[in-house]
Amino acid sequence: MAGKRLTRAESREVTKARLLDAAAGLFAEHGVNGTSVERIAERAGYTRGAFYANFEDKGELVAALSGRRLEGVEGFLLRTELTLYALRNPGRAERTVRELLEGLVRDATEVLERPTDPRTPPSASPSG
């Protein structure tokens, strides 16, 4: 049985989500500045044209990604990378930088406030 055909808007949302997922992974691996638009599109399974049909530039993608809920230590590290990128590229909206910094503080607080297992050696704990 064939699946439901997506509307143009639904298809665009799927494309955008796949591009954001690909970017998040690549940014975590190589940093924002170490990741090209072409590499993001390739990992998502699209062309550079699909990227630019959804985002004006990498800065806009960073802003969109910063709006996602990023969980755990990996999320904290990714938000840190996004924040550094935004600070190094002041041409982006001030609001994006402010939101990233607020998210970074919130994420850091969550990580630091997690109860630690007393059986965990200090070198293996997130704060150790």
C-alpha positions in Angstrom: 0.0 0.0 0.0 1.4 3.4 -1.0 1.9 6.0 1.6 0.1 9.3 1.7 1.6 11.8 -0.8 3.1 14.8 1.0 1.8 18.3 0.2 4.4 20.8 -1.0 4.5 22.4 2.4 5.0 19.0 4.2 7.7 18.0 1.7 9.5 21.3 2.4 9.3 20.7 6.2 10.8 17.2 5.7 13.6 18.7 3.6 14.3 21.4 6.1 14.3 18.9 9.1 16.7 16.6 7.3 19.0 19.6 6.5 18.9 20.7 10.2 19.6 17.1 11.4 22.5 16.8 8.9 23.9 20.2 10.0 23.7 19.3 13.7 25.7 16.2 13.2 28.3 17.8 11.0 28.6 20.8 13.3 29.2 18.5 16.2 31.9 16.7 14.2 33.6 19.5 12.4 32.3 22.8 13.9 30.2 25.3 12.1 33.1 27.0 10.2 34.5 23.6 9.3 31.2 22.5 7.6 30.3 23.6 4.1 26.8 24.1 2.8 27.6 21.4 0.2 28.5 18.9 2.9 25.3 19.6 4.8 23.2 19.1 1.6 25.1 15.9 0.7 24.7 14.4 4.2 20.9 15.2 4.1 20.7 13.6 0.6 20.0 16.9 -1.3 21.7 19.3 -3.5 23.1 22.8 -2.7 20.0 24.2 -4.4 17.7 22.5 -1.9 19.7 24.0 0.9 19.3 27.5 -0.6 15.6 26.9 -1.2 15.2 26.5 2.5 17.8 28.8 4.0 19.3 32.1 2.9 22.7 31.0 4.2 24.5 29.0 6.9 23.8 31.8 9.4 20.0 31.4 8.9 20.4 27.6 9.4 22.3 28.2 12.6 19.5 30.5 13.8 16.9 27.8 13.0 19.0 25.1 14.7 19.4 27.3 17.8 15.6 27.2 18.2 15.6 23.4 18.6 15.6 21.8 22.0 19.1 20.3 22.3 19.4 17.6 25.0 22.2 16.4 27.2 25.9 17.0 27.0 25.9 16.6 23.2 23.2 19.3 23.0 25.2 21.5 25.3 28.3 21.1 23.2 26.4 21.8 20.0 24.8 24.9 21.5 28.3 26.1 22.5 29.5 25.7 19.0 26.5 27.5 17.6 27.0 30.3 20.1 30.7 30.7 19.2 29.7 30.8 15.5 27.1 33.5 16.2 29.5 35.6 18.2 32.2 35.3 15.5 29.7 36.4 12.8 28.1 39.5 14.2 26.1 40.1 11.0 23.4 37.8 12.3 20.6 39.2 14.3 21.4 40.1 17.9 18.3 38.2 19.0 19.9 34.9 17.8 23.0 35.5 19.9 21.0 36.4 22.9 18.8 33.3 22.5 21.8 31.1 22.0 23.5 32.5 25.2 20.4 32.0 27.2 20.1 28.4 26.0 23.7 27.8 26.7 23.3 29.0 30.3 20.1 26.9 30.7 21.8 23.8 29.3 24.9 24.2 31.4 22.7 24.6 34.5 20.8 21.4 33.7 24.0 19.5 33.2 25.6 20.8 36.4 22.5 20.2 38.5 22.1 16.6 37.5 22.6 14.2 40.5 25.8 12.3 40.2 26.1 8.6 41.0 28.5 8.2 43.9 29.8 5.0 42.3 31.0 7.0 39.3 34.7 7.8 39.5 35.3 11.6 39.5 37.2 11.5 36.2 34.1 10.0 34.5 31.6 12.5 35.9 30.5 15.5 33.7 31.9 18.0 36.1 35.1 16.0 36.8 
